[in-house]
Amino acid sequence: MNFITEGIPETVTSIREAAELTGLTEDTIRYYERIGLLPYADRKPNGHRHYSKDQILGIRFLMRLKATGMTLEEMRRYLELTRQGDSSLSERYTLLEAHNDRIAREIARLQETQNVIQYKLSHFRELAENPHQDTPGCESPDS
């Protein structure tokens, strides 16, 4: 067992359990099914949804894509390609590579912002420790 599949049973017996395992609400799962982002869950004889481990892993992967800024339309396109099987591997690779590049650019932008904030925190700490210190030139050029 690895960290990706840890804690996921082979069959998830309710939408409530699926919501708990994926971090989505039950309403969001129903909505994503309705708009085609998730395949409709299998149904028990009583009409209640149940999900396989693979379905839960698929939902978790989609939520990682969404958390990193992939649009619902891009996610839907990725799923369409996945359903096409191995013939779409190259296109899926290209799509994920482009998304990965966007994530890398965003991380770099956030790192720059964090560097400015850390500079300011250091400066404020210095001022707190030496309140009578002369302050000209203490601001970063990106203030």
C-alpha positions in Angstrom: 0.0 0.0 0.0 1.2 3.5 -0.7 0.2 7.0 0.4 -2.0 7.5 -2.6 -4.2 4.5 -2.0 -3.9 4.4 1.8 -7.3 4.4 3.6 -9.4 3.8 0.5 -11.5 0.6 0.6 -12.0 -1.4 -2.5 -15.6 -0.3 -2.6 -17.0 2.9 -1.2 -20.6 2.2 -0.3 -22.1 5.7 -0.2 -21.8 9.2 -1.6 -21.2 10.4 1.9 -18.1 8.2 2.3 -16.9 9.2 -1.2 -17.3 12.9 -0.1 -15.2 12.2 3.0 -12.5 10.4 1.1 -12.2 13.1 -1.6 -12.9 16.3 0.3 -15.8 17.2 -1.9 -19.4 17.7 -0.7 -22.1 15.3 -1.8 -23.7 18.1 -3.8 -20.4 18.8 -5.6 -20.0 15.1 -6.5 -23.6 15.1 -7.9 -22.9 18.3 -9.8 -19.6 17.0 -11.3 -21.5 13.8 -12.4 -24.2 15.9 -14.0 -21.7 18.1 -16.0 -19.7 15.1 -17.1 -16.6 15.8 -15.1 -17.1 12.5 -13.2 -18.7 9.4 -14.6 -22.0 8.5 -13.0 -21.4 6.2 -10.1 -22.6 2.6 -10.1 -25.9 2.1 -8.3 -26.9 -0.6 -5.8 -30.3 -2.2 -6.2 -31.7 0.4 -3.8 -30.5 3.2 -6.1 -27.7 4.4 -3.8 -24.3 5.2 -5.4 -21.2 3.2 -4.8 -17.7 3.8 -6.0 -14.7 1.7 -6.7 -11.3 2.5 -5.4 -10.2 3.6 -8.9 -13.1 6.0 -9.1 -12.1 7.6 -5.8 -8.5 7.8 -6.9 -9.7 9.5 -10.2 -11.7 12.0 -8.2 -8.8 12.8 -6.0 -6.5 13.3 -9.0 -9.1 15.7 -10.6 -9.2 17.6 -7.3 -5.5 18.0 -7.4 -5.7 19.4 -10.9 -8.5 21.8 -9.9 -6.5 22.9 -6.8 -3.6 23.8 -9.1 -5.8 26.0 -11.3 -6.9 23.6 -14.1 -10.3 24.7 -15.3 -13.3 22.4 -15.3 -13.2 22.5 -19.1 -9.6 21.4 -19.2 -10.3 18.7 -16.7 -13.3 17.5 -18.8 -11.0 17.4 -21.9 -8.4 15.4 -20.0 -11.1 12.8 -19.0 -12.3 12.6 -22.6 -8.7 11.8 -23.7 -8.4 9.2 -20.9 -11.5 7.5 -22.1 -9.9 7.2 -25.6 -7.2 5.0 -24.1 -3.6 4.7 -25.2 -4.2 6.4 -28.5 -4.4 9.7 -26.5 -1.3 9.3 -24.4 0.6 11.9 -26.3 -2.2 14.5 -26.1 -2.7 13.8 -22.3 1.1 14.1 -21.8 1.0 17.5 -23.6 -1.9 18.7 -21.7 -0.4 17.7 -18.3 3.0 19.1 -19.3 1.5 22.5 -20.1 -0.4 22.5 -16.8 2.8 21.5 -15.0 4.6 24.5 -16.6 1.8 26.8 -15.4 2.2 25.5 -11.9 6.0 26.0 -12.0 5.5 29.6 -13.1 2.9 30.2 -10.3 5.3 28.7 -7.8 8.1 31.0 -9.0 5.8 34.0 -8.7 4.7 33.0 -5.2 8.3 32.5 -4.2 9.2 36.0 -5.3 6.3 37.4 -3.3 7.3 35.3 -0.3 10.9 36.7 -0.6 9.6 40.3 -0.5 7.4 39.5 2.6 10.4 37.8 4.3 12.5 40.8 3.6 9.8 43.1 5.2 9.4 40.8 8.2 13.2 40.9 8.8 13.2 44.6 8.5 10.3 45.0 10.9 12.0 42.6 13.4 15.1 44.8 13.2 13.1 48.0 13.8 11.4 46.4 16.8 14.7 45.4 18.3 16.3 48.8 17.5 13.4 51.3 17.5 15.7 54.4 17.3 17.5 53.1 14.2 17.6 55.4 11.2 15.2 53.9 8.6 16.1 55.5 5.2 16.7 53.0 2.5 15.1 50.2 4.5 12.3 49.3 2.1 12.9 46.8 -0.7 12.6 48.1 -4.2 9.4 46.0 -4.6 7.6 47.5 -1.6 
